[in-house]
Amino acid sequence: KNPNGRYTVTMIAGDGIGPEISTSVEKIFAAAQVPIDWEPVDVSPIFQNGKTAIPEQAVTSVKKNTVALKGPLATQIGKGHVSMNLTLRRTFNLFANLRPCKSIQGFKTAYDNVDTVLIRENTEGEYSGIEHIVVDGVVQSIKLITRDASERVLRFAFQYAQDIGRKKVTAVHKATIMKMSDGLFLKVAKEVAQDYPDIEFDAELLDNTCLRMVTDPTPYNDRVMVMPNLYGGKSLQSSRLNRGLGLTPSGNIGVDAAIFEAVHGSAPDIAGKGLANPTALLLSSVMMLRYMDLGSFADKIENAAFDTLKEGKHITGDLGGTASTTEYTDAIVSRLD
Ligand code: NAD
């Protein structure tokens, strides 16, 4: 918070549809008179000492403001760049990826009344990026699980469950096969659970969770799920089932900063055409406002967006409507004026 009572938040507009959807969020924030000033930064990757790095100005901005909103970043495949998303997670120690998934009225999906919360370990597991060639034709990729990173994300999950009033935490794992790595995650989960006697703890095999999620996800509404990195990607299944990609928000919570972003990518197929649905980034910004204790602004914006979606007159093409990004944004803005 600045001395003038306002906040400065780093804005990473991102690639593809990023600039269109971030402009939309900025317009809606202005209409809702949110006391936030945006600090736009460019995170186009640079090479530093032979490694992919984030431009210094962007690092400084996120470190200073400790909160950022981020549009999607396109990952260049096979150009020697490490994914910028991974680089951001590592640079700012963003250890927990928080993915809520709630049904939205007016957007009919396979199941109504879905309200799941999934937390994904964000820094290691199969995404640790440790790979090497053993001999020609044989490649080894290392799944790294540490006690420290597991404990950090598990504590966050239990604390988060307590904060939002959920009485149960389920650790999702594959310790039947990965006895040592997922075994360690599970062991730490059981230890952390002892510090939260009011919260019920159980563990579930990934296969069962996936099967039950696609059969009917609503029994998971009562808890927080927490899991190693790769399995958290499965949450995409739940978002696809219950929401379009254009509607699903997320938050990366870390030691040094928190970065909020949509789950979807840069959508190069529709970029620059005014067709993108900004809701996922907008709902990520709503999560951000709650994280910053600006809940009243979050409620105001969320209600305006949900009412616009429910009415269905000004919705984008991905939801079966004909509105452009701007028309949908203006419909939300008109509810805030
Ligand atoms: P994508 O999510 O960009 O697109 C998948 C499909 O969903 C496309 O048809 C797209 O038009 C549609 N879509 C996605 N978001 C939408 C929105 N807001 N409104 C309307 N339609 C939307 O996935 P992809 O095509 O596999 O990836 C494209 C690029 O994005 C890749 O470079 C990938 O690495 C990157 N990516 C980035 C992130 C991130 O920054 N967090 C996440 C996923 C993918």
Residues whose N, C-alpha, C, O or C-beta is under 5 A from the ligand:
A	BS01	NAD	G71 P72 L73 A74 T75 N85 L245 G246 A262 V263 H264 G265 S266 A267 P268 D269 I270 L275 A276 N277 D318
